Amino acid sequence: MMTRTVRTIGAALCLGAVLTGCTSTRGGGTASAGPGGSIDEAVSRCIASTLVGAGVGALLGAAVGGGRRAGVGAAIGAGVGGLACTVLTALDAQDKQRIRNAQIAAAATNRPQYLAYQGADGAQRAITVRPQPAPAQAAAGTPDRICRAMDTQATINGTGSAELPQQLVCRTPGGDWLPA
């Protein structure tokens, strides 16, 4: 028979494994058109992961606590599932535009871009954009187009941090760089 501590640790590990898969905000290399489209997709996914985290947490809490801990498990699961949501939902239109501009600059120079500024809400923000070392696959039908995949991380007030979906930025025939 398992002890209560072993069951609790096992449940926590299972919850962590399940939520790690649910809370990923990494994209598939493409993004919606327009500034911040991929960020909006990430917000939708993190809200879903919060709900999944609450459900899994409730089930595990009920299993570990003999039915009496479902509420506590749901709260913990929602907290873990929604960790990145705190940062992503705090990004406003100005933040999304700054991120987009940093992604374009990183693609054009093939060098990381670092931003630190105070947002409209008064909170300090830090944005890091890193181009992937190898050129990315161009969109279908444009094999001669140069593209770079950007990894972006946003931090608010030095505590909450979120990985944004990977953004593909491509060079146009006119020489400009734009998100794909």
N, C-alpha and C positions, 0 to 999 in steps of 0.2 A: 504494500500500500504506500502511495506517495505521501510525503509529508506536505503540509500546507506551504512551506517555504519553497520546496521543489516545484510544486504546482504553480506557485506565483511566478517564480523565475521562468519556468517553461512558458507560461501564458504571456509574460512580458516579451520573451524572445519571439514567440509566434506573432504577437502584435507588431513588434518592430519589423519583422520580415515582411508581413503583409503590407504594412503602411509604407515601407520603403518603396515597394513596387507601385503603390498608389499615388505617392506624393511627388513622383518625378515630374519636373517641369521641363525636361529636355525635349526638344522638338526633333522632327525628322529632317531638319535642314531647310525647310521652306516655311514661309510665313504668309499670313494674310496680307493682302494689299493694304497700303496705307500705314501711317505712323502708328506704332504700338499694337498692330494687329496680333502679332505673336504673343505679346504680353497679355492681351485680352483673352486669348486662348488659354494661356497658362492660368489666369485667374479662374476661368471656368473649370479647368481640371482640378485646381486646388480646392475649390468649393466642393466638387464631387468627392475629392479624397477626404475632406473633412467629414462629409456625411458617411462615407464608407468607414472611416476611422471610428466614428461614433457608434455605428452599428456593430463593427467587430469588437470594439471595446465593451459594449453592452453585453454581447454574447460571452466574451471572456470573463468579464466581471461577474456575470451570473454563474458561470461554470466554476470559477475559482472561489467565489464567495457564497456558494450554495444558494444562489438566487437572490441574495440580499445586496449584492454589490453591482448590479447592472447599471445603476445611475452613475456610480463612481467610475466604472469602466468606460461608460459612454463619454463622460467628461474628459478622461485621460485620452481616450482614442481620438476624440475630436480635437483635443489640444495638439496631439502629435500630428494628426492628419492635416491640421490647418496651420502649422508653424510657418510655412512659406507664404501662406495667404496673407498674413499680417503685413509683410513687406509688399507683396504684389498689389494688394488692394489699396495701399497707401500711395502708389504711384499715380500722379495726375497727368493731364495732357502735356504739361510743360516737361515733366520728368520723361515721359515717353518720347517727346521730341528730342530732348537732350541725349537720350539713349540711342535713338536712331542716328543722330548726328555723330555721336562717338563711334558707332558701328561703321558708318560711312568713312570717317577719318581713319579708323583702324584698317579698313580694307584698302584705302588709297595709299597708306604709308606702309602697310603690312607690319605695323608696330602696335603694341598694346596702348590703349587710351585709358587714362584715369581721370575721373571727375570727382570733386568734392565740393559740395555747395549746400546751402540752406534752402529747403523746399518752401513752397508757399504756406505750408502748415507750421513752419518754424523748426521742423525736425532736420537734423543734419543727414545728408545723403552721401553715399560713396558708390560710384559706379565704376566697374572695371570691365573693359572689353578687350578680349584677347583673340587675335586671328589664329586660326588653326595653321600649323606649319605647312601643310600641303594644300595646293589649290583644290577647290571643291569641284564637283561635277557640275557642268553647266546645264541649263534647262534644255529639255528636248528640243531639237530643231535648231539649236545655236551652239554647235560644237566648238566654234572658235571663240566663244565668249569666255572671258576670264572671270572666275567667281572665287570668293573666299568665304569660308564658314566662320562666323563670329560666336565665341562663347562670352556670355555677359552675366555679370553678377551684380546685384544691387543690395546695398546695406543701408538700413535706416537707424539713426542714433547709435551706431556702433554695436547694436545687439542683434536685431533680426537681420537675416541674410537670406537671399533667394537666388538660385540659378534660374535665369530666364531661358526660354527655348532658344536653341541654336538658330541664328539668323544667317541666311545666305545673302551675301552682298555681291553684286556683279557689275562689271564695267560695261558701260553702254558704248555703242559705236562712236558717240561723240566724246568719249573719254571720261565721262562722269561715272561715279559709283552710286548705285541705288540698290535698296533691298529687293530681292527677287520676289 
